[in-house]
C-alpha cells in the first residue's frame, strides 16, 4: 500500500493516491473486523477497493485479504464465519463485467466464486445466528426466472439498446438511470456441490463445471416498490425491507415490509400517510427493530427524524430518545437487547449514543472531536468497534469502551497524515441571537505578523454539518498553500437541534446567509486573518449559497460555485427527486430566494464547476448560470468573449468529481483561480486542459 503521509497535502499526486478507508463488518463471534480500503486502480482512472482485516485487540497489524484489478466491496460475514463480497473479477466469459458474488472460507484459502448472473450482484446479507444468506441484485421487469433474466439482459446488450420505458417516478437518482432492471431480493440456496476455486495469479476467478448457488426470489409481487434497503433478522427467518408507496402528483413515501424467508410472503408492517420509515437493525431475539420515522417535510415544517422501536409481530411503535433533540440513526443492538447504539450529529461532531429500549433514555458514549460513520457492538458487552473521522484525520477503525467512553485506535491499514496546520473553533451569533459555530483550519505560520488569507467553505446538504473528513473538499490542501479555511454550520445545519434547522427552512437566503456573514465577520476580526484577501466556495447547496452571496455582497475577491443551484423554479422540476423538493421549495421560496434574480448585481469573478452526469443538480443549472454571468452580470464578457469568470465543465463526472485525474485537475484549477483573484499571483493551468501555461485561451475555447 502506498503511503506518503509526509507529502500528502503538498503533492496532489500523493493526495489522490492515498488509501481511503470506509465501512466495517464484524464476524458473528466478534473476533474478526473487516473494512474496505480504496486506492487508485492500475489504469489510474478510478478507485478499486480491497478488503482488509483489522485485529480487534489492536495487537496485530492490519492485513490485506483480497487483491484484484477490479477491486472488491460489500463484505458480509455468514454465521459460520465465511466472508462474502462482490467483485467484477472476470469469470469464464472475460467480457462479463457485472459484479459477481464470492466467498472467502472461514477455514482459509482463496476466494471462491459463489454466484455470477446476468446484470450482476449488488451485495449479500447474512444472518448472524443461522446459515441464511440473502442477495440483493437487479432484475428486469419481464423476467420471472434467472434464465429469462439472462436472455433479456443479453438481448439488450447485443442490440446495443439502453432505452428505458418508464411508467412511474423517479426515473433517475444522483448519477444513474433507474430501470429497466429493479432492485430485488433473493434467498441464496446452495447447489448440491460447492464450486471449486480457479483463481489465477491476477486475481481473476471463475469456477469449474460444478453448479453455482441458486437464487429464490423473495420480492416477487412488489413490482418496483422494493427500494433495496434490507435488515435480516439474526435468526434468519425474516427480513425487514423498505418499500415505496406511490402517492398523488408523482410523489411517494417510504414504508416497511416484513418478508418471511421460508415462504417469500410479505406484509406491510409500518406505513403511515405523511410519514416516511427507514429500516434499522433487528434485535438479538429477532422480535423488534430500531427504525426511524419522520414526518414528510412541507414548506412550513422541516423534517424531524425520530428513533422508534418497532414490534415485528404487532407493528406497534414506541418512541425512543424523545428527550434528546437529536436526529438519531440506529447502528447496532447491545448483545443483551437492552439498548441500541445510535449515531447523530452534535455541535460539529458525531458521537456514539446508547439508547435504552426500556426507558428511551439517551446516554452519550464518546466525547472526542470526531464523527462516527459506523459502530458495531461486541458480543461480550461493554465494547464496540467503530469507524470515525474528523478534520484532524481521515476514517480509521477504533475500539470503544462503552462504559467509560474511552476510545483506542487499532492498527489500521494506513497511518494518520501529518497536518500542515492547526484546527480551532470560531463562535458567533446570528441576527436573531442564536449561537453559530465553525471549524477554522489555520496554517502553522498564521499570526499577527503573517495573517492568512481566508477561504469561506460552505457545506452542501443543506441538512448537513462540517464534522467529518472529506476527500473531495479537503481544507488542508488549501492550508498547505497558506490559506485559512472557515467551515461554518449555518442555519439548516444538523447537530444543533430542530429549531436550528427550522430557522432556515424554506428561507435559504435568510438566516443561512446572515449566519455565514456573521461567522465570517468574527473570523476576519482575528489578528491571524487577512480580511483584505477573502473568497467564498461551496458545492451543491453550498454552491447555491455561493451564488446567493455573489448577488448580495461584493466583500469577497473570488467565488467558486460547484454543482450549484441557480434558478430554483428550473431546479425544482428537473432534479432527480422533484417530488421531494416540492415539499420544501414552494413558489414563494423560488421567487424570493433564487440567486438568478440577482445576477445583475454580481461583480465578483466566479469559477463555475459542473458535471454533465449530475442528476441531483442538473447540468442546466450550470449552463444557465454560465450564460447569464456572461450576458447579464456586473462583469459581463467583452466583445471578444473575454470574461474574468470561468466555467470548468466535466462531461463524464456527476454531482461529485470522482475520477482521480479529474479530482487533481479540480484542485489545480480552483487553486489557480484563487491565486489569481485572492493573492494577485497568476498561476499556470494544467496542460491537460489544452490551454497555454499562462491560462489564456482564445474566446472560442472559453
N, C-alpha and C positions, 0 to 999 in steps of 0.2 A: 504494500500500500504506500502510495506516495504521500509524504508528509513534509511540508515546507512551512511550518508554523512561523518561523522567524521572518519569512518573506511574504507572508500571506497577504498583507494589505499594501505592500509596496510593489507587488508584481501581480498583475491581473491574470497572467497565465497560471501562476501558483494558486491564486484565489479560486479561479474557475475549476481547477483540478483537485481542490481539497475534498477529502471524503466527507459525505453528508449522511448522517445517521437519522433514521426515522422508524417509529413503531417498535413494539415489544410484544413478545409472546412468551408464555411460561408453561413448561411441561406440567401435566397433572400432579406429578409427585413433587413439583416445585424445585427440582434440582437443576433444571436447565433453562437459561434465558437466551432467547434468540432475537436479534434485531436485524434490520436491513441497512446496509451501507451502500450508498450510490457513489460511483465515480465516473468520470468521462469514459465513454466507450472507446474501443480501439479505433473506430473511424473518426472520432473527435467531434461528432455532430449530435451527440446526445449523451444521456447518462444511463448506466446499467447498474442494477442492484446486485448485491451478493449477500448471502445470509452469513451472519457471524454469531458465534456463541460466546456469551459472557458469563463468567463464573459468578454465581450469586454470592459466594463467600468473599469474593474480592481477592482470593489468594492466587489464582492462575490468570495469566494474560488472556486476552480475547483471542479466539482462533476462528479462521475462516472455514466455512462449511461447504460452500458452493463456489463454482467458478465457470463462467461461460461468457462468450462474447455478447450473447443476447441478454444475459442477466436473469435474476430470479427475484421473486417477491411473494407477498401474501402468505407468509408462513403460518402454519396451524398444527399444533400437536394433537395426535389422537390419544385416546385413553391409555393405550399401551406404550406411548412414548414415540411412535413413529412421527416424523416431521413431514407434513405435506407442504408443497409450494408450487407455484406456477412459473413457467418459463417458456420462452419462444424458441428454445433449442430445436434445431431441425430434427425431424423424425425420419422415417423410411423415405418419405417424399421430401426431398430437400427444398422444394418450392413452398412447402407449408410453413407459413409464418405466424399462424394463430397460436396463442399460448396453450400449452398442454399442462396436465397435472402430473407431478412427480412426487415421490416419497423417498426420504432418507430413513432407512430402517433404524429402529432404536438400538439394535444389536450391532450396528456399524455397517460399513460397506458403501458402495457407490449408490447414487440416486437411481431409482427405478421409475420408468415411465408407467404411470397408472392409467391414464386416460388421455387420448387425443381424439378430438372431434372437429367436425366442420364448424367454423365460427369461433372455436376456441373455448377456453375455460376462464372464468373470472376469478374464482377463489374457492377454497374448501372451508367447511365449518365442521369442526369435530366436537363430539360430546366429551365432557370431562370424565364421566364415570361409566361410559358404555362405548362399545365399539360401533358407533354410529357416526357416519360421515355424510354430510350434505355437500352438494356442489352447486354454486351459482354459475350460470352460463347463459349466453344469449340463445334464443330460439325464434326462428322465423314463424310468422303467424300461420302459414299454411302447412306447418309440419306438426304431425302427431307422433311421429316416430323419429329415431335418430337417422334411419335410412332416408326418410323424406327430408330431414334437415340437410343431409349431405347432398341430395340431388338438387334441392332448391338453392343451397349455398353455392354449389359448383356451377349451376346454371347461370346465376347472376354473374359469377366471376368469369366464366367462359364467354358470356355475351358482353362483358365489359359494361354492365349496367349498374349504375349507382343511384338511379331514381327511386324515390320513396313516395308512395301514395298514402297520404295521411287522412285519418278520419276524426282526429281529435287534437287537443292542445296539451302540452307544448310540443314543438317539433324539433327543438334543438336545446342543448344545455352546455353552457360555458364555451366549449371549443369543439363539440362533436354533434353530429346529427343524431336524432333519435329515430330508430327504426331502420329498416323494417323489422329487424330482429328485436325482441323484447327481453328484458331480464326474466329469467326463470329459475326455479329451484328444483333440484333433483336429489334423490337419495342415491348414494354411491353403493352399488352392490357388487361384491367380489365375484370374479369368474371361478370356474372350477379349478383352474390352475393359475398361479401367480406369474405374471410376465417377468422374464429374466432381463437383467441389465445388459445393454450392448453399448454403453458409453464409450466413445473414443477419446483420444488424448486431447481433443479440442473442446471437450465438454459437451459435444453433440451426443444425443441419446436417442435410441429407438428401442424396439422390443423385438423379441423373437416371434415366432408364429403363435406363441401362446396367446389365448384371448385376453383382451383387456377387460377392465371393470365395466359394468353396465350401469346405465342411468335409469331411474324410475321417476317420472315427472310428478312433482308434488303441487305445483301451482296451476295445473290444468283447470280450466274453467274460470280463471281470474282474468283472462284476456290480457290487456296491457296494464292492469291495475297494480300488480306487484312491482314495487319500485326498487327492489334489491337489498333492502335492509333486513338482516337476519340475526336473531338471537336463538341459539339452540339450547334447550334445557340440559342440565348436567346429566340427567338420566337418559337422554337421547330419545325421549318419547314424543316431544313436541317442539315446534319452532314458532317463535313469535316473529311475525313479519310485518312490515309496513306496506300498506296499500293506499292507493289514491281513490278518492270518492269524487266523481265528476259533479260539478255544480253548474248553476246557470251562468251565462255570459262567459263561457270558455274558462271558468275558474275551477278550482279543485281544493280539496282538503286532504290531509293525511289521517288515516285510521290504522288500527292494529288488528291483525287477524292471527288466530292460533291454528296451526296446521298439525294434524295428527300424522306422525311419521309413518306409522304402520299402514294406515288406510289412505292417506292423502286427503282426507276430509278437512275442511277448514271452516271456521266460524269467526265472524267479526266480533271481537271482544271489547274494543274500545273505539267508539266513534261518537262524535257529538257535533252537530252543526255549529259553526262559529269557532271551532277549536281544531287544532292540529295535534297529533300524537307522534312521538318518536320512541322507538323501541330501545330499551336498555337491558342490561344483563339480568338473567333469571337466577333466582335464589338457589342456594345449595340443595334444598329439598324439592326443587322444581315446582313449587307451589305458587310463587309470586314473582313479579318482575318489577324492577325500578324503571319507570318510564317518565317522559317529560310531556306535559300537557300545556299548550299555550293558546291563548285566545288569538284568533286571526287579527292582524292589525287593521286599523281603519285610519283614515286621515286625521281623526281626532285622538286616537289612542295607540300608543306604541305596543309592540308585543311584550308579553311578560311570561317567559317560560317558567314553569313550576314543576318541581320534582314530586312524583307521586308513587305510591305503592299500588300495583295492580294485582288483584287476586285472579289467578289464571283459571279458577273454577267458576267464580261468580261474576267476574268482571268489575267487582267493586273497586273504587279508587279511594285512596287515603292520602291526603296531602302530607308531605314531608318537608321539613325545613321552613315552615311558614313564618317563623320569627326572624329569619335571616333574609336581608334584602340582597339576595344573590341569585344569579342565573346558574343553578347547579345542574351539572351534567353527570349522570351516574357512570362510574368506571368499573366497579367490581364489588362483589359481596365479601364481607368478612366471613371466615370459614364457618363460624357458628350460626350464621344467618341473622345475627343481631343488628347488623347495620350495613350501610353501603358506603364505600369510598367514592367521593364525587369531586369534580373539578369545577372551578369558577374563576372568572377574572375578579381581581380585587385590588384597587389602588395602584395599577401599574405592575401588578404581579399576578400570578395564577396559582394559588396554593392548592394543597390537597385538604379536603374536608372529610370528616366522618359524620354520617347522618344515622341516628338511631331509628330503626323501623318501628320501635315500640312507642317512643315519645315524640319522634320527629325532630328532636333537638339536633343542632349542628355544632360540631366542635372543629375548630381549625387545627390541622395537624402540623403542617410545615409553615415555617415563618421566614425562610431566607428569601433574598431578592431573586426569585426565579418563577418561571411559569411551567407547569406540568402539562404535557400533552397526552400522557398515559400513566396509569398506575394500576398495579396488579397485586392483590394481597397474597401472602404466602399461607400455606395450609396450617402451619403451626401456630398462627396468630401472633399478633404483635409486630409483624414485619411485613413490609410491602416493597415492591420494586417499581421504579418509575423512570420516565424519560422527561428531563427538564432542560430548559434553556433560559437564557436571559440576555441582556445586552452586553454582559461580560463574557459570555461563552455560548457556543452553539449547542445543539442537542447532545445529551450524554445520559448514560444509564446510571442510576444510583439505587442504593437501598435506603429504606426509611424505617426508623423506629417509630411505630405508631403510638407508643406511649409518651415518649419524650419529644417527638418531632425531629430528632436529630437525623441528619442525612449523611451518607458516605458515598463518595464517588467510587464506583467499581472500576476495574481495569477495562477501559474502553478501547475500541479499535484505533482511535486517533487521540493525540494529546490536545489539550486546550491551546488555541492560538494565543500568542502574546499580543496584547492590545497596544496600539500606538498612542494611547492617551488615557484619560480618566473619565469616569462616569459619575454624575451627580444628579440631583433633582432640583427643579425650579417650581415655585408655587406662586400663584397669582389669584385674583378674584375677578369673577365675571361682572358684567354690568348690573346683574341682579343680586350681587353679593355672594354668589355660590363659589366655593373654592375650585380652582383649576390647577392641575399639576402637569409636569412634563419631565421626561428624562433629558439630560443635556450631556452629550458626548463632547469632550474638550481635548484638544491637542495637549500633549505634555508640556509644551513650551508656552501655552497661553497664559498671559499675565497682564498686569497693568502696563508693563513695559513693552509687551508684544501681544496686543489684543488680537483675537482671531476673528476673521470674517464669519458671518453667521448664515447657516442654511436652515430654514424652517421646513421640516418634512411633515406632511400631513397624511395620516393613515387612511386607508380605504375602509370599506365596510358598507355603510357607515357604522354599523353596530360592531365595534372592534376596539382594540386597545394596543398601544405600543408597549407590549410587555414580554415579548419573546424574540429570540434571534430570528433574523430573516436573511437569507442569502440573496434575495432579489433586491432588497433595499437595505443595504448594509451601511450604517453610518461610519464605520471605521475606515472604509476606503476613502471617504472624504476627510476624515480626521487626519489620516496619513498625509493628505495634501495640505493640511494646515487649517482646515475649516472647523468651526464648532457646529454641531448638528443638534437642533432642537426637535424633540419628539414629543409633541403635546397630545393630551387626551381632552379634546373639547367636548361640548355638549353632544350627545348621541353616543359617546364612548361607553363601553361596558366596564363594569367593575367599580362603579361609583353610585350604585343604587338606581332604582326605577325612575325616580324623579329626575336624575341627571340625563337619562335617555329621553324622557318625556319633554324636557325643556327645549330640545332641539328638533322634536318630531314634527315633520311636515313644515318645517321652517328652517331649511338648511342655511339660508343666508342670514339668519338671525343669530341666536346665541352661539352656534358653531363658529361663525365668523368672528363675532366680538370676543369670544373666548380665545381664539387664535391670536387676535391682535393684542389682547391683554397680556397673554403669556409672553408674546414677542416683546412687548414694551418692557416688561420686567427683566427679560433676558438681555435686551440691548442696554439696559442701565448698569449691567455688571461691568467692572473695570477690565475684565479679561475678554470683553467682546467689543469688536469694532462695529458700531452701529451705522457707520457710513458705507459699509460693504455687506449687503444682505441679499438673499434670494429666497424664493419660496418654491417648493416642489410638492407634488402629490400624484398618486395614481388611483384610478377608479373614482370612488367618492372623493379621495384626496385630490384627484385631478379636477373634479367638479369644483372643489374649494379653491384650487389654484386658479381656475378660470374665473370664479366669482371674485377672488381677491384682485385679479388683474383689472376687472372692471370697476372696482370700488376704491382702489388706492394706488398711488404711484410710489409708495415707500420702498419698494424692492427694485434692485438693479436688474434682475432677471427672474423669469418664472419658467419652470419646467412642468408640463402637464402631460401625464401618461395615461392612455386608455380612459379618457375623461368624458364625463357627461357635459354636453354643451347646450343643447336645446331640449328642454325637458318634455315639451309637447311631442317632439320627434322620438326621443329616447323611450318614453313610456310604452308605446305600442310596438316598437321594433326590437326591444331587448328579448332575450330568450325566455324570460319569465314575466311577461307583461301582466299576467293575471295577479302576480304578487304585487307588483309596483302600483297597480291600480288601487290596491288597498291603502297605499301611502301617498302617492302623488296625485292629488286632486287638481282640478283646474285652477284653483286659487294658488296652490303651490307652484304650478308650472308658470303661471302668469307673473307672480311676484318674486320668484327665486330662481329664474332661469338665467344663466350667465349671458346667453346670446343677446338678451335685450340691452346689454351694456357694452357691446363691442366697440362702439364709437368712443368710449372713454378709456380704452386700453392704450397706454403709451409706454408700456414696459415690453422689452423684447421677450418673446416667448418661444420656447422649444416645444413643439407638439410631437408626441410619440404615439403611434398606434399600430396594432397588428391587424391584418386583414381577416384572420380567423377568430377574432374576438366576437363572440356571440352575446356575451353579457352586456358589453357596451359596444354596439355595432360600429363598424368602420365608418358609417355615415356620420357619426358624431365627429370623428377626427377630420373627415373630408370637409364637412360644413364649417367646422372651426377654422381650418386652414384657409379655405376660400374667404370667409368673412373677415379673418385677420388681415389678409392682403387687400381686400376690397373696401373694408369699412372701418378698420381700427384707426386709432390716432397715429399709428406708424404704418401707413399703407405702403405697398410696393411702389417703386417709381416707374417711369415709363418703360424702362428696360426690364422690369420684373424683379429688380433687386430689393430685398427687404431684410431688416435685422431679424425677423422671425425665421424659424427653421422648422422643417417637418421631417422627422425621422420615421420612415414607413417600413414595416416588416411584412412582406406579402405572405410569409409562411408561419408567422407567430400568432398567438392568441391573446387572451387578456394579460398573460404574462409573457415575458421573453425568456424562453426556456433553453433553447439550443446554446451550447457553450460559446460558440463563435459569435452568436448574436448578443449574448449577455455581456461578453467582453466589449463588443462594439458599443453597446448601450452605455456602459460606464465611460468609455472613451469619448463619445460624443457629448454626453452630459457634462463631463469634466471640462471638455474643451469649450463648450458654450458658457459655462460658469466662469471659467478662467478669463474668457474674453470680456464678459459684461460685468463681472463682480470684481475681478482682480485687475482688469485692464491689461491682461497679458495674452496676446494671441497665442494659440497653440496649434500644433499640427493635427490634422484629422487622419483617421486610419486610411491607409492607401486602398483598403478593400472597398471603400465607398466609391472609388474611381474618380476622386477629386484630386486637385493639386494638393500638395502637402500643406499649403497655407490655408486650405479650406475654401478658397474662392472657386467659383464654378460659373459656367455660362448660365444665363437665365433659364434656358430650356431644361437644364439638369436639375434646377430647383423647382 
